[in-house]
């Protein structure tokens, strides 16, 4: 049986250490998490998926979110 040479990619993957470090902090927010946070800031609640199925209601909400300014 042949030994793995140290320069080969397979050998580096099996015994090597990653050179890149993971970013600090928790997991990144998902798109859905951002939607929920925006709704809470606007004073809206409920199921955002239900709101999104009504185009006029969703468009109104999105426009309100885009023009929202924190005092």
C-alpha positions as CSV (number, residue, x, y, z in Angstrom):
1,X,0.0,0.0,0.0
2,X,1.4,3.4,-1.0
3,X,1.9,6.1,1.6
4,X,0.3,9.5,1.2
5,X,2.8,12.2,0.2
6,X,2.7,15.3,2.4
7,X,2.3,17.7,-0.5
8,X,-0.9,16.1,-1.9
9,X,-4.3,17.8,-1.3
10,X,-5.8,14.7,0.2
11,X,-3.1,14.5,2.9
12,X,-3.5,18.2,3.7
13,X,-7.2,17.8,4.1
14,X,-6.9,14.8,6.4
15,X,-4.1,16.1,8.7
16,X,-3.9,19.8,8.1
17,X,-5.4,22.6,10.2
18,X,-7.6,25.2,8.6
19,X,-5.9,28.5,8.0
20,X,-9.0,30.6,8.1
21,X,-10.6,31.5,11.4
22,X,-14.4,31.7,11.9
23,X,-15.9,35.2,12.5
24,X,-16.6,36.1,16.0
25,X,-20.1,36.4,17.3
26,X,-23.3,34.4,16.9
27,X,-24.9,33.0,13.8
28,X,-25.8,35.5,11.1
29,X,-29.4,36.7,11.0
30,X,-31.7,35.2,8.4
31,X,-33.8,37.3,6.0
32,X,-36.9,36.1,8.0
33,X,-35.4,37.3,11.3
34,X,-34.9,40.8,9.8
35,X,-38.5,40.9,8.6
36,X,-39.7,40.0,12.1
37,X,-37.5,42.6,13.7
38,X,-38.7,45.3,11.3
39,X,-42.3,44.4,12.0
40,X,-41.8,44.7,15.7
41,X,-40.2,48.2,15.3
42,X,-43.2,49.3,13.2
43,X,-45.5,48.1,15.9
44,X,-46.9,45.4,13.8
45,X,-47.2,41.8,14.9
46,X,-48.8,38.6,13.8
47,X,-47.8,36.3,11.0
48,X,-45.8,38.1,8.4
49,X,-46.3,35.3,5.8
50,X,-50.1,36.0,6.0
51,X,-49.5,39.7,5.5
52,X,-47.2,39.0,2.5
53,X,-50.0,37.1,0.7
54,X,-52.1,40.3,0.5
55,X,-50.1,42.4,-2.0
56,X,-51.7,45.7,-1.2
57,X,-51.2,45.3,2.6
58,X,-47.6,44.0,2.1
59,X,-46.8,47.0,-0.2
60,X,-48.2,49.4,2.4
61,X,-46.1,47.8,5.1
62,X,-42.9,47.8,3.0
63,X,-43.4,51.5,2.1
64,X,-44.0,52.3,5.8
65,X,-40.8,50.4,6.7
66,X,-38.7,52.2,4.1
67,X,-39.9,55.6,5.3
68,X,-39.6,54.8,9.0
69,X,-37.2,56.9,10.9
70,X,-36.1,56.3,14.5
71,X,-36.7,59.4,16.6
